[in-house]
Amino acid sequence: MYDLAIAGGGPGGVAAGVYAGRKKLNTLLITENFLGQSSVSSDIQNWIGTPSISGQQLAKNLENHLRNYENQVDIKTGEKIEKITEIEENGKKVFEIKTNKETYRAKTVLVTTGSHRKRLRAERADELEHRGITYCATCDGPLFANKDVVIIGGGNAGFETASQLLAYTKSVTLLHKNGKFKADEVTVKTVSSHPNFKLVHNAETTKILGDNFATGLIYKDIETGESHEIKTDGIFIEIGAEPTTGFVADLVELNDYKAITVDSHTQRTSKEGIWAAGDCTDGLYHQNNIAVGDAIKALENIYLYLKTK
């Protein structure tokens, strides 16, 4: 029986694991790997305290840091959590964590499984991913300074990414599949007024162009059926993300986007004994540094919960 089971090995999960180890909590951390979404970035420039680091190196650093506490934290890699259920043992309610390999039990649970990006369904999109196609403007945007870029996606994330990129790129073209935007009207108006911004409505991306690096794309006008080609130096995909929360969907409250609703003061979920942090929650902003802070906040509250219950 563990004091705490942490689901996820990204920045949030590792931060909580380190703090749990330092507080001598008997902790279990389950993760498929330590990579996370940022592992695909060649140059991360907003990891505080480190001006520049690759996603792969960041993942290694996180794992190495956590392994300093292996005497207190039982690290299970290569395992995927399938289901977490609440059971009764010796008259007390605890949690049973079933993975694709084993079953574990813990008094408390911290979910830090993040989210997974919706993939662009276009010819050669998978082939050229991370070679001119990126899913993280915050991570990779500065690499495209003074270049012409394209954003695919007309929600708030798409327009916010455009606003960010317009600060240092040569031009930004946003392709929106529908005629009506999901983004806030004021955001659309503000971004659209920029002289280096171009908006294309009713555009469905069908193919990415380029040999070893994306150099352009072809989109179909949904209204006319005509195909058009755009040349570009980089393509940013902002068509949404899905929180990785299915394994606790029957236990905790989720919002309409399947994100776990939490108390922002403590990161507690609707279910006593379960906390959540990072991109899997309904937090207003999602970044590596924010996930770390939220996870540490949760861990501090978990420690008090365990020691005062």
C-alpha positions in Angstrom: 0.0 0.0 0.0 1.5 3.3 -1.1 0.9 6.7 0.4 0.6 8.3 -3.0 0.4 7.1 -6.6 1.4 9.6 -9.2 0.1 9.1 -12.8 2.4 10.6 -15.4 6.1 11.3 -15.9 6.2 14.8 -17.3 7.4 17.9 -15.5 4.5 17.9 -13.2 4.7 14.3 -12.2 8.4 14.4 -11.7 8.2 17.6 -9.6 5.6 15.9 -7.4 7.8 12.8 -7.2 10.8 14.8 -6.1 8.9 16.6 -3.4 7.2 13.4 -2.2 10.6 11.7 -2.0 12.0 14.6 0.1 8.9 14.4 2.4 9.5 10.6 2.8 6.1 9.6 1.4 5.9 6.0 0.2 5.3 6.9 -3.4 4.5 5.1 -6.7 5.1 6.9 -10.0 3.7 5.2 -13.1 4.5 6.5 -16.6 5.0 5.1 -20.1 8.1 7.3 -20.4 9.5 10.6 -19.3 9.2 12.3 -22.6 6.0 14.4 -22.5 4.8 16.7 -25.3 7.9 18.9 -25.1 10.3 16.1 -25.9 9.8 16.7 -29.6 11.1 20.2 -29.4 14.6 20.8 -30.6 15.1 24.0 -28.6 13.1 24.9 -25.5 13.9 28.5 -24.4 11.3 29.0 -21.6 12.3 26.4 -19.1 13.2 28.7 -16.2 16.8 28.7 -15.2 17.9 27.1 -18.5 18.1 29.5 -21.5 18.2 26.7 -24.0 17.6 22.9 -23.8 16.3 20.2 -26.2 13.1 18.4 -25.3 15.0 15.1 -25.2 17.6 16.5 -22.8 15.0 18.0 -20.6 13.3 14.6 -20.3 16.6 13.0 -19.3 17.2 15.6 -16.7 13.8 15.1 -15.2 14.2 11.4 -15.0 17.7 11.7 -13.5 16.5 14.1 -10.9 13.6 11.8 -9.9 15.9 8.7 -9.7 17.9 10.4 -6.9 14.8 9.5 -4.8 14.4 5.9 -5.9 14.7 4.7 -2.3 11.5 6.5 -1.6 9.8 6.6 -5.0 8.9 3.4 -6.7 9.3 4.3 -10.4 7.3 2.1 -12.9 8.1 2.9 -16.6 6.7 1.3 -19.7 3.3 1.0 -18.0 0.0 2.6 -19.0 -2.7 3.2 -16.5 -6.0 1.6 -17.7 -8.3 2.3 -14.8 -8.4 3.7 -11.3 -11.1 2.6 -9.0 -12.0 3.3 -5.4 -12.2 0.2 -3.1 -12.5 -0.6 0.6 -9.7 -2.2 2.5 -9.7 -2.8 6.2 -12.6 -0.5 6.6 -10.9 2.4 4.7 -11.4 3.7 1.2 -8.3 3.4 -1.0 -7.5 3.5 -4.7 -6.7 0.6 -7.0 -4.6 1.5 -10.0 -4.7 -1.1 -12.8 -2.1 -0.8 -15.6 -1.4 -2.9 -18.6 1.0 -4.9 -16.5 0.2 -4.8 -12.8 -2.3 -3.7 -10.2 -1.3 -1.3 -7.3 -3.0 0.3 -4.3 -2.6 3.8 -2.8 -4.2 6.0 -0.2 -4.1 9.0 -2.5 -3.6 9.7 -6.2 -2.1 12.7 -8.2 -3.0 12.8 -11.9 -0.4 14.5 -14.1 -1.0 12.8 -17.4 -1.2 15.9 -19.5 -3.0 16.0 -22.8 -2.3 14.7 -26.3 -2.6 16.9 -29.4 -5.1 16.2 -32.1 -3.2 15.2 -35.1 -3.5 16.9 -38.5 -5.1 14.5 -41.0 -3.4 15.5 -44.2 -1.2 13.7 -46.6 2.5 13.6 -45.4 1.7 15.5 -42.2 3.0 12.6 -40.0 6.0 12.2 -42.2 7.1 15.8 -41.9 6.2 16.3 -38.3 9.0 18.1 -36.4 10.5 18.9 -39.8 8.7 22.2 -40.4 5.5 21.1 -38.7 5.2 21.8 -35.0 2.5 21.5 -32.4 4.1 23.9 -29.9 4.5 27.6 -30.9 5.8 28.5 -27.4 8.5 25.9 -27.7 9.5 26.2 -31.4 8.2 29.6 -32.5 11.5 31.5 -32.1 13.1 29.1 -34.5 11.0 30.7 -37.3 12.0 34.3 -36.6 11.8 36.5 -39.8 10.1 33.7 -41.7 6.7 33.2 -43.3 4.6 30.7 -41.4 1.2 29.2 -41.5 -1.2 28.3 -38.7 -3.9 25.7 -39.1 -6.8 26.2 -36.7 -9.3 29.0 -36.0 -9.9 28.6 -32.3 -8.5 30.8 -29.5 -5.3 28.8 -29.5 -4.8 29.5 -33.2 -5.3 33.2 -32.9 -3.2 33.4 -29.7 -0.4 31.6 -31.5 -0.7 34.0 -34.4 -0.4 37.0 -32.0 2.7 35.4 -30.5 4.3 34.6 -33.8 3.5 38.1 -35.3 6.0 39.6 -32.8 9.0 38.1 -34.7 8.0 36.3 -37.9 7.8 37.9 -41.3 4.2 37.0 -41.9 1.5 34.7 -40.5 -1.3 33.1 -42.6 -4.0 31.4 -40.6 -6.1 28.7 -42.3 -9.6 28.2 -40.8 -11.7 25.2 -41.9 -15.1 26.9 -41.2 -16.7 30.2 -42.0 -17.4 30.9 -38.3 -14.6 31.2 -35.7 -14.6 29.5 -32.4 -12.2 32.1 -31.1 -13.4 35.2 -29.2 -14.5 38.0 -31.4 -12.2 40.6 -29.8 -9.2 38.3 -30.3 -10.0 37.7 -34.0 -10.4 41.4 -34.5 -7.2 42.4 -32.8 -5.0 39.8 -34.5 -6.7 40.4 -37.9 -5.7 44.1 -37.8 -2.0 43.3 -37.9 -0.5 44.2 -41.4 1.5 40.9 -41.6 -1.5 38.7 -40.9 -3.6 36.9 -43.5 -6.8 34.9 -42.9 -8.1 32.2 -45.2 -11.6 30.9 -44.6 -13.1 27.5 -45.5 -9.7 26.0 -46.0 -9.2 22.2 -45.4 -5.5 21.2 -45.5 -5.1 18.1 -47.7 -1.4 17.8 -48.2 1.9 19.0 -46.9 4.7 19.8 -49.4 8.4 19.3 -49.1 11.0 16.6 -49.3 12.9 16.5 -46.0 11.3 19.7 -44.6 7.9 21.2 -45.0 8.0 24.0 -47.7 4.3 24.5 -48.3 0.8 22.9 -48.3 -2.2 22.4 -50.4 -5.7 23.2 -49.1 -9.1 22.7 -50.6 -11.7 25.5 -50.5 -14.7 23.8 -48.9 -17.2 26.0 -50.7 -15.8 25.9 -54.2 -13.9 22.6 -54.1 -10.8 24.3 -55.7 -7.3 23.4 -54.5 -4.7 26.1 -53.6 -1.1 26.0 -52.8 0.7 28.0 -50.1 4.5 28.3 -49.7 5.7 28.6 -46.2 8.8 28.1 -43.9 6.9 26.6 -41.1 3.5 25.1 -40.2 1.9 25.4 -36.7 -0.9 23.0 -35.9 -3.6 24.4 -33.4 -6.6 22.2 -33.9 -7.0 21.3 -30.3 -5.8 18.9 -27.6 -7.5 16.2 -25.6 -6.7 15.7 -21.9 -5.5 12.2 -21.0 -8.2 11.5 -18.4 -10.1 8.5 -19.6 -8.8 6.2 -16.8 -10.4 8.4 -14.1 -13.5 9.5 -16.0 -15.8 7.5 -13.7 -14.2 8.9 -10.5 -13.7 12.6 -10.9 -15.7 15.5 -12.4 -14.6 16.4 -16.0 -15.6 19.5 -17.9 -17.0 19.5 -21.5 -13.5 19.1 -22.9 -12.8 16.1 -20.6 -10.4 18.1 -18.5 -10.4 17.4 -14.7 -12.0 20.2 -12.8 -9.8 21.2 -9.8 -9.8 23.6 -6.9 -7.1 26.1 -8.0 -6.0 26.7 -4.4 -5.2 23.0 -3.7 -5.5 21.1 -7.0 -8.1 18.8 -5.4 -10.6 17.1 -7.7 -14.2 16.4 -6.9 -13.2 13.1 -5.5 -11.7 13.0 -2.0 -8.2 11.6 -2.2 -7.5 12.5 -5.8 -5.6 15.6 -7.0 -4.7 16.7 -10.5 -2.2 19.1 -12.0 -1.0 20.3 -15.4 -2.5 20.0 -18.9 -5.1 17.3 -17.8 -6.9 19.9 -15.7 -9.2 22.8 -16.4 -6.5 25.3 -15.4 -6.5 28.5 -17.4 -3.0 28.1 -18.8 -1.0 25.1 -19.7 2.8 25.2 -19.7 5.7 23.0 -18.3 6.5 25.6 -15.6 2.8 25.9 -14.7 2.4 22.1 -14.5 5.4 22.0 -12.1 4.0 24.7 -9.8 0.5 23.1 -9.8 1.9 19.7 -9.0 4.0 21.0 -6.1 1.0 22.8 -4.8 -1.0 19.5 -5.0 1.8 17.6 -3.3 1.9 20.0 -0.4 -1.8 19.6 0.1 -1.6 15.8 -0.2 1.1 15.7 2.5 -1.1 17.7 4.9 -4.1 15.4 4.0 -2.1 12.2 4.8 -0.6 13.6 8.0 -3.8 15.1 9.4 -6.4 12.5 8.3 
